[in-house]
Each structure stands twice: as C-alpha cells, then as structure tokens.
Amino acid sequence: MKSKDQLTEIAASPAQIARSLEALAPAAPSAAPTLGSEDAYHWDGDAGFLMAVPKVARVPLGMLKGIDRVQDILLKNTEQFARGHGANNALLWGAQGMGKSSLVKAIHGDITGARDLSARC
C-alpha cells in the first residue's frame, strides 16, 4: 500500500508545481495602447503606457549649428524611418547640455512640418 500512496503523491506533484508557477507568473499584458493623432509620446514607466505629448518644446532645425554632418545623417535616417523604409538605430552620445535632445526634437519637428505641408497640397 505504501508504494501506491507514494505513486499517487508523485502523480499529483506536477499539477502542484504547475499551480505554483501560475501563481508566480506575471499578469498577462494589457492590450496595446491606441495611438491618437499626436505627433509625440513618452513612456510613463509608473503607469506602464505611452502618454501623449500635446506640444513638443523644440527649436527649428536651422538654429542648430556646428553639427551639420551628424544632423544630415540623423535627418536622412529618420526620414527613411518615417516613410516606412529601412532605417538604422541611432545612438547620440555626449555630455549633458550638448544638444542631443534638441537635435532629435528639431528633426522631429522638421519631418512632421514637412508631412503637414505635403498634406495641405
């Protein structure tokens, strides 16, 4: 009898393990957020979703000086991406205050401005 009880316990073990693993598993991800008509979003890690940016603070692309080569490369790459063509990831590096975010925002504004102009024509 003892071996039959042991076999019953062993047979029940996988089910117990499965229940324990299910209890430890993270919750199923929620549905992907629906993007609105805004041009920019930022990730809110605490909330766990994208938040629309109603107005992006930026300077015109022409105001950025001394970065022509990098600006041209990033602009061309971003235009390719905006058109749905092949594009590369970009890594901008430098000390704080060197204009990395300003460049990205200016290129974003340049591309969305060009899109808005072509939509009006």
C-alpha positions as CSV (number, residue, x, y, z in Angstrom):
1,M,0.0,0.0,0.0
2,K,2.8,2.3,0.8
3,S,4.2,2.4,-2.7
4,K,0.7,3.1,-4.2
5,D,0.4,6.2,-1.9
6,Q,3.8,7.3,-3.0
7,L,2.9,7.0,-6.6
8,T,-0.3,9.0,-6.0
9,E,1.8,11.8,-4.4
10,I,4.3,11.7,-7.2
11,A,1.5,11.9,-9.8
12,A,0.0,14.9,-8.1
13,S,3.3,16.8,-7.9
14,P,3.4,18.1,-11.5
15,A,-0.1,19.6,-11.0
16,Q,1.0,21.3,-7.8
17,I,4.1,22.6,-9.5
18,A,2.0,24.0,-12.3
19,R,-0.4,25.8,-9.9
20,S,2.6,27.3,-8.0
21,L,4.2,28.5,-11.3
22,E,0.9,30.0,-12.4
23,A,0.6,31.9,-9.2
24,L,4.1,33.3,-9.6
25,A,3.7,34.3,-13.2
26,P,3.2,38.0,-14.1
27,A,-0.2,39.2,-15.1
28,A,-1.0,39.0,-18.8
29,P,0.0,42.1,-20.7
30,S,-2.9,44.5,-21.4
31,A,-3.9,45.4,-24.9
32,A,-1.6,47.6,-26.9
33,P,-2.4,51.3,-26.4
34,T,-4.3,53.0,-29.2
35,L,-2.3,55.9,-30.5
36,G,-4.1,59.1,-31.2
37,S,-3.3,61.9,-33.7
38,E,-0.5,63.4,-31.5
39,D,3.0,63.6,-33.0
40,A,4.9,62.6,-29.9
41,Y,4.6,60.2,-27.0
42,H,6.7,59.4,-23.9
43,W,6.8,56.3,-21.9
44,D,5.4,56.5,-18.4
45,G,7.1,53.7,-16.5
46,D,4.9,54.1,-13.4
47,A,1.7,53.9,-15.3
48,G,3.0,51.3,-17.8
49,F,1.9,53.0,-21.0
50,L,2.6,55.7,-23.5
51,M,1.5,59.3,-22.7
52,A,0.7,61.8,-25.5
53,V,2.9,64.9,-25.6
54,P,0.5,67.7,-26.6
55,K,3.2,70.2,-27.6
56,V,6.9,69.3,-28.0
57,A,9.2,72.1,-26.9
58,R,11.8,72.5,-29.7
59,V,13.9,74.8,-31.7
60,P,14.0,75.0,-35.5
61,L,16.5,72.7,-37.1
62,G,18.3,75.6,-38.8
63,M,19.2,77.1,-35.4
64,L,21.4,74.2,-34.5
65,K,25.0,75.0,-35.6
66,G,28.2,73.0,-35.8
67,I,26.6,69.6,-36.1
68,D,25.9,69.5,-39.9
69,R,27.4,66.1,-40.6
70,V,25.6,64.4,-37.7
71,Q,22.4,66.3,-38.4
72,D,22.4,65.2,-42.0
73,I,22.9,61.6,-41.1
74,L,20.2,61.5,-38.5
75,L,17.8,63.5,-40.6
76,K,18.2,61.1,-43.6
77,N,17.9,58.1,-41.3
78,T,14.7,59.5,-39.6
79,E,13.1,60.4,-43.0
80,Q,13.7,56.8,-44.1
81,F,12.1,55.5,-41.0
82,A,9.1,58.0,-41.3
83,R,8.5,56.7,-44.8
84,G,8.5,53.1,-43.7
85,H,11.8,52.3,-45.3
86,G,14.8,50.6,-43.8
87,A,16.5,52.7,-41.1
88,N,19.2,52.3,-38.6
89,N,19.1,52.7,-34.8
90,A,20.8,55.9,-33.6
91,L,23.0,56.5,-30.6
92,L,23.7,60.1,-29.7
93,W,26.3,60.5,-27.0
94,G,27.9,63.4,-25.3
95,A,27.9,65.4,-22.2
96,Q,24.8,66.8,-20.7
97,G,23.7,70.0,-22.4
98,M,25.4,69.2,-25.7
99,G,22.1,69.3,-27.7
100,K,21.3,65.6,-28.2
101,S,17.6,66.0,-27.3
102,S,17.4,69.4,-29.1
103,L,18.6,67.7,-32.3
104,V,16.1,64.9,-32.0
105,K,13.2,67.3,-31.3
106,A,14.3,69.6,-34.1
107,I,14.4,66.7,-36.6
108,H,11.0,65.5,-35.4
109,G,9.6,69.0,-36.0
110,D,11.2,69.2,-39.4
111,I,9.8,65.9,-40.5
112,T,6.3,66.5,-39.0
113,G,6.3,70.0,-40.5
114,A,7.2,68.6,-44.0
115,R,4.4,66.0,-43.6
116,D,1.9,68.7,-42.7
117,L,2.9,70.8,-45.7
118,S,2.5,67.8,-48.1
119,A,-0.9,67.0,-46.6
120,R,-2.1,70.5,-47.3
121,C,-1.0,70.4,-51.0
